[in-house]
Amino acid sequence: MNTFCLSHLPDPILLRDLAGLVARERATTAALLAHLAEVDARRLYVPAAHPSMYSYCVHELRLSEDAAYKRIQAARAARQFPALFTAVAQGRLHLTAVCLLAPHLKAENVDELLGAAAGKSKLEIEAWLAQRFPRSEMLPIVETLGAVPEPKWQLAPGQVESSPMVCMGALSDQLAPGQVDRSAPARRETFDLRPKLVPIAPQRFVLQLTMRQELHDKLRYAQELLSHQVPSGDVGEVIERALDALIPQLEKRKFAKTTRPRSSRPSTGGRQVPAHVKRAVWERDGGRCTFVSETGHRCPARKLLEFDHVEEVARGGRATVDGMRLRCRAHNQYGAERTFGVEFMRHKRESALRAVAARAQAVAKEKAEEVVPWLRALGFRAEEARCAASLCESMLEASLEQRIRTALGYFAPRSSCRIAPSVRA
């Protein structure tokens, strides 16, 4: 008998069974979220040879990309606010509701938000959130893509400014394995600032992105410089040529790739990895993390790769071809934790972060001090100049003129805002 053929069931029984299945699915979903949250917190995806929880859900649990993102986001929110587990199990909230509420949840408003969203549809929750957490108005930037003419669809140079859509040939890697992409399928009502790469035909993709004025100007300038070779200004071809020039530089920096290698030097026992070793290890390992789980699954990560000593440097490891391997950052750290202990590595990471913060603070203070002589030259007292210069300590990438302008805001009348404007790096 076909289990999925239900034509023999009377209407009341069919509806009763359906309601029971939905109730059980909600309870199962809440239990699934609890398991995902715990696996994520324990980082059990790492010994399973995955660089991230997202990769584990997609490749190990066989969830779709959208399902993986939604469940990871909901699981992390519910681990922080356990009332979400109960709300999902009881059917008061669906997964989409949890994901919509997650960015706004705080200890002081979780009960309010859960109560307001209970039993509401996605559209109703979005409307309520718009009133509760209003945002500035923005024009939609995602456009519905029409049919793609053959043999090639492209944008004329004059269209670069008005449309972010670019049709390209094959392009590698859409998402970093560790990234949880929140982008939805392209719709006219969708508003998403993240780049999207969507396959539309064999070896054909559409790239949609939002660009800053600086990138727009560089793209237009590149089109002008290539106007003899690419008269149409095809954005896809311009980007391809740019990548052709960029990739060799990145390969040289990452693993010392070159067409004219120098004679090999004997490797030392330090952390410095010779160029010839980097090239050989990268080619041998195929530019991919070499960590393999107990079940024989090899980590798929090709991003955030690091050269790792097979035997730790502290134990005499040497930077030779046989003594080195490629590991993604997650598995490099995992190997160190297994050797030296989790607490030891946590302490080392915290010390490194404190050192980086201290260096950044010193640089920021030094940058701010550059403003003091100019303020003193304008007649301000030394103490006033130092207080005004402190407004510039977060403006590491700003020019001296921008920092001086910000510092002068300190001397504005008290009725004016004395907070330094932020400067984008």
C-alpha positions in Angstrom: 0.0 0.0 0.0 1.3 3.5 -0.9 1.8 5.4 2.3 1.4 8.7 0.6 -1.8 7.9 -1.2 -4.5 9.3 1.1 -7.5 9.3 -1.3 -9.2 6.7 0.9 -9.3 8.9 4.0 -12.6 10.6 5.0 -12.4 14.4 5.1 -12.6 14.7 9.0 -9.8 12.2 9.5 -7.7 13.8 6.8 -8.0 17.2 8.5 -7.4 15.7 11.9 -4.2 13.9 10.8 -3.0 17.1 9.0 -3.4 19.1 12.2 -1.6 16.5 14.2 1.3 16.4 11.7 1.7 20.2 11.8 1.7 20.1 15.6 4.4 17.4 15.6 6.4 19.3 13.0 6.4 22.4 15.2 7.7 20.4 18.1 10.3 18.7 15.9 11.4 22.1 14.5 11.9 23.4 18.1 13.9 20.3 19.0 15.9 20.7 15.7 16.8 24.3 16.6 17.9 23.3 20.1 20.2 20.6 18.6 21.6 23.0 16.0 22.2 25.6 18.6 24.1 23.2 20.8 26.2 21.8 17.9 27.0 25.3 16.9 28.0 26.4 20.4 30.2 23.3 20.8 31.6 23.8 17.3 31.1 20.1 16.5 31.1 20.9 12.8 34.9 21.4 13.0 35.9 17.7 13.8 33.3 16.7 11.2 35.6 18.5 8.7 33.5 21.6 8.0 34.7 25.1 8.4 31.4 26.5 9.6 28.0 25.6 10.9 26.5 26.7 7.5 28.8 24.3 5.6 27.8 21.5 8.0 24.1 22.1 7.5 24.3 22.3 3.7 26.8 19.5 3.0 26.3 17.1 6.0 22.6 17.6 6.9 21.7 18.2 3.3 19.6 21.3 4.0 19.1 23.9 1.3 21.1 27.1 1.6 18.0 29.1 2.5 16.9 26.4 5.0 20.4 26.3 6.6 20.6 30.1 7.0 17.1 30.4 8.5 17.6 27.6 11.0 21.0 28.7 12.1 19.8 32.2 12.6 16.8 31.0 14.5 18.8 28.5 16.6 21.3 31.2 17.6 18.5 33.6 18.6 16.7 30.9 20.5 19.8 29.9 22.4 20.1 33.5 23.6 16.4 33.8 24.3 15.0 30.3 25.1 11.4 31.5 25.1 11.7 31.2 21.3 12.0 27.4 21.5 8.6 27.2 23.3 7.0 29.7 21.0 8.0 27.7 17.9 7.0 24.4 19.5 3.5 25.8 20.4 3.0 27.3 17.0 2.9 30.9 18.2 5.9 31.8 16.0 7.1 30.3 12.7 10.7 30.2 11.6 10.4 33.3 9.5 9.0 35.2 12.4 12.0 34.2 14.6 14.4 35.4 11.9 12.5 38.7 11.5 12.5 39.3 15.2 16.1 38.2 15.9 17.9 41.4 15.0 15.7 43.4 17.4 15.6 41.0 20.4 17.0 42.2 23.7 16.5 41.0 27.2 14.3 43.9 28.0 12.0 43.6 25.0 11.8 39.8 24.2 8.5 39.3 25.9 7.0 42.3 24.2 8.2 41.3 20.7 7.2 37.6 21.1 3.7 38.6 22.3 3.2 41.1 19.4 4.4 38.6 16.8 2.5 35.6 18.1 0.1 34.1 15.5 0.9 36.8 12.8 1.9 36.2 9.2 5.2 37.4 7.8 3.7 40.5 6.2 1.9 41.4 9.5 5.1 41.1 11.5 7.1 43.2 8.9 4.4 45.9 9.1 4.5 45.9 12.9 8.3 45.9 13.0 8.3 48.9 10.6 6.2 50.8 13.1 8.1 49.6 16.2 11.6 50.0 14.6 11.2 52.6 11.8 14.0 53.0 9.3 14.8 55.8 6.9 13.1 55.4 3.6 15.2 53.8 0.8 14.4 53.2 -2.8 14.4 49.6 -3.9 17.5 48.7 -5.8 16.7 45.2 -6.9 15.1 44.9 -10.3 13.5 42.0 -11.9 15.7 40.7 -14.7 14.0 40.2 -18.0 14.8 37.7 -20.8 18.5 37.6 -21.7 19.0 38.0 -25.4 21.5 35.8 -27.2 24.4 35.6 -27.8 25.4 38.1 -25.1 23.5 40.5 -22.8 25.4 43.5 -21.6 25.1 47.0 -20.3 26.1 50.0 -22.3 28.6 52.2 -20.5 25.9 54.8 -19.8 23.9 52.3 -17.9 26.5 51.5 -15.2 25.3 54.4 -13.1 21.6 53.6 -13.1 21.6 49.8 -12.8 23.7 47.5 -10.7 22.9 44.4 -12.7 25.8 42.9 -14.6 25.6 39.7 -16.7 28.8 37.7 -16.7 30.3 34.5 -17.7 31.2 31.8 -15.2 32.5 33.1 -12.0 33.9 31.1 -9.1 32.4 30.7 -5.5 29.2 32.5 -4.8 29.5 32.5 -1.0 32.3 31.8 1.5 31.6 28.4 3.1 31.3 30.1 6.5 28.9 32.8 5.4 25.3 32.6 6.2 23.7 34.4 3.3 20.4 36.2 4.1 19.7 37.2 0.6 16.4 36.0 -0.9 15.6 35.2 -4.5 15.5 38.4 -6.6 12.1 40.1 -6.5 11.1 43.6 -7.2 10.0 44.2 -3.6 13.3 42.8 -2.2 15.8 45.3 -0.7 19.2 43.8 -0.3 22.6 45.6 -0.3 24.6 42.3 -0.5 26.0 41.2 -3.8 24.1 38.4 -5.5 25.4 35.9 -8.1 22.6 34.0 -9.8 22.9 31.3 -12.5 20.5 31.9 -15.4 21.8 29.6 -18.1 24.7 27.1 -18.7 27.9 29.0 -17.8 26.0 32.2 -17.5 25.4 34.2 -14.4 23.9 37.5 -13.4 25.8 39.6 -10.8 23.9 42.3 -8.9 25.6 44.6 -6.5 25.5 48.1 -5.1 28.6 50.2 -5.7 30.1 53.2 -4.0 30.8 56.4 -6.0 34.6 55.5 -6.0 34.0 52.1 -7.5 31.6 53.5 -10.1 34.3 56.1 -11.1 36.9 53.4 -11.4 34.7 51.2 -13.5 33.8 54.1 -15.8 37.5 55.0 -16.1 38.4 51.4 -16.9 35.8 51.3 -19.6 37.3 54.5 -21.1 40.8 53.0 -21.0 39.6 49.8 -22.7 37.4 51.6 -25.3 39.6 50.4 -28.2 39.7 46.7 -27.0 36.1 46.7 -25.6 34.2 49.4 -27.6 30.9 48.3 -26.2 32.1 48.9 -22.6 30.8 45.4 -21.6 31.0 45.4 -17.8 31.5 41.7 -17.7 34.5 41.8 -20.0 36.0 44.8 -18.0 35.7 42.9 -14.8 37.2 39.7 -16.3 40.2 41.7 -17.5 40.5 43.3 -14.1 40.5 39.8 -12.4 43.0 38.5 -14.9 45.4 41.2 -13.7 44.5 40.9 -10.0 44.5 37.1 -9.6 48.3 36.6 -10.4 49.1 39.3 -7.8 47.0 37.5 -5.2 48.5 34.1 -6.1 52.0 35.6 -5.7 51.1 37.1 -2.3 49.3 34.0 -1.1 51.5 31.1 -2.1 54.4 32.8 -4.0 53.4 31.7 -7.4 55.7 32.9 -10.1 56.9 32.0 -13.6 60.5 32.5 -12.7 61.1 30.7 -9.3 64.5 31.3 -7.6 66.7 28.6 -6.4 65.4 26.9 -3.3 67.0 27.7 0.0 67.1 25.2 2.9 64.2 25.8 5.3 64.7 26.8 8.8 63.0 25.7 11.9 61.1 29.0 12.4 57.7 30.1 11.4 58.8 31.6 8.1 57.7 29.5 5.2 60.0 29.6 2.1 58.4 30.6 -1.2 59.2 27.2 -2.9 57.6 25.4 0.0 54.4 27.5 -0.3 54.2 26.8 -4.0 54.7 23.0 -3.6 52.3 22.7 -0.7 49.6 24.7 -2.4 49.8 22.6 -5.6 50.0 19.4 -3.7 46.9 20.2 -1.5 45.0 21.7 -4.4 44.3 25.0 -2.7 42.0 23.3 -0.2 41.9 22.5 3.5 43.4 19.1 4.2 41.6 18.3 7.4 39.8 14.9 7.2 37.2 13.8 9.7 37.1 10.3 11.3 34.5 9.3 8.6 36.9 10.2 5.8 35.2 13.5 4.8 37.7 16.2 3.8 37.0 19.8 4.6 35.7 21.7 1.5 37.1 25.1 2.5 39.1 27.0 -0.1 38.9 30.3 1.8 40.7 31.6 4.8 43.4 29.0 4.2 46.7 29.1 6.2 50.0 27.2 6.0 50.1 24.9 9.0 53.0 23.0 10.4 52.3 19.3 10.6 54.4 19.2 13.8 54.1 22.4 15.8 57.0 24.8 15.7 57.2 24.7 19.5 57.9 21.0 19.2 60.5 21.3 16.5 58.4 21.5 13.4 60.1 22.6 10.2 58.8 24.5 7.2 59.5 21.8 4.6 57.1 20.5 1.9 56.4 17.4 3.9 56.2 19.3 7.2 53.6 21.8 5.9 49.9 21.5 4.9 47.0 23.7 4.1 44.3 24.2 6.8 41.4 26.6 6.9 41.4 28.9 9.9 38.8 26.9 11.8 40.8 23.6 11.5 44.1 25.3 12.1 42.7 26.6 15.4 41.1 23.2 16.1 44.5 21.4 15.7 46.1 23.9 18.1 43.4 23.4 20.7 43.8 19.6 20.5 47.5 19.9 21.0 47.8 22.7 23.6 44.3 22.7 25.1 41.2 24.9 24.6 41.9 27.2 27.5 45.5 27.8 26.5 44.5 28.8 23.0 41.7 31.0 24.2 44.2 32.8 26.4 46.6 33.2 23.5 43.8 34.6 21.2 42.7 37.0 23.9 46.2 38.2 24.4 46.7 38.7 20.7 43.4 40.7 20.5 44.5 42.9 23.4 47.9 43.5 21.7 46.1 44.5 18.5 43.8 46.8 20.3 46.7 48.4 22.2 48.6 49.0 18.9 45.4 50.5 17.3 44.9 52.7 20.3 48.5 53.9 20.2 48.2 54.7 16.5 44.9 56.5 17.1 46.5 58.6 19.8 49.4 59.4 17.6 47.2 60.5 14.8 45.2 62.7 17.2 48.3 64.3 18.5 49.2 65.5 15.0 46.2 67.9 15.3 47.4 69.6 18.5 50.2 71.8 16.9 47.7 73.2 14.3 45.2 74.0 17.0 47.9 75.7 19.1 48.8 77.8 16.1 45.3 79.0 16.0 45.6 80.3 19.5 43.9 77.6 21.6 45.4 76.6 24.9 47.3 73.3 25.2 44.6 71.6 27.3 41.9 72.7 25.0 43.8 71.5 22.0 44.3 68.0 23.5 40.6 67.7 24.4 39.6 68.7 20.9 42.2 66.4 19.3 40.7 63.4 21.3 37.6 63.7 19.0 39.8 62.5 16.2 41.0 59.3 17.8 38.6 57.1 15.8 39.4 58.7 12.5 42.4 56.6 11.5 41.9 56.8 7.7 40.9 60.5 7.7 43.2 63.2 6.2 44.8 65.8 8.5 42.4 68.4 7.2 39.4 66.3 8.1 40.7 65.7 11.6 41.4 69.3 12.1 37.9 70.2 11.0 36.5 67.6 13.4 38.6 68.9 16.3 37.4 72.5 15.7 33.9 71.2 16.3 34.9 70.9 20.0 34.9 74.7 20.2 31.4 75.1 18.7 28.8 76.7 21.0 27.4 74.3 23.6 24.0 74.3 21.8 25.7 72.6 18.9 26.5 69.0 18.8 30.2 68.3 19.7 30.2 64.7 18.6 32.7 64.1 15.8 31.2 62.9 12.6 32.2 59.4 11.5 34.5 59.1 8.6 34.3 56.1 6.4 37.5 54.3 5.8 
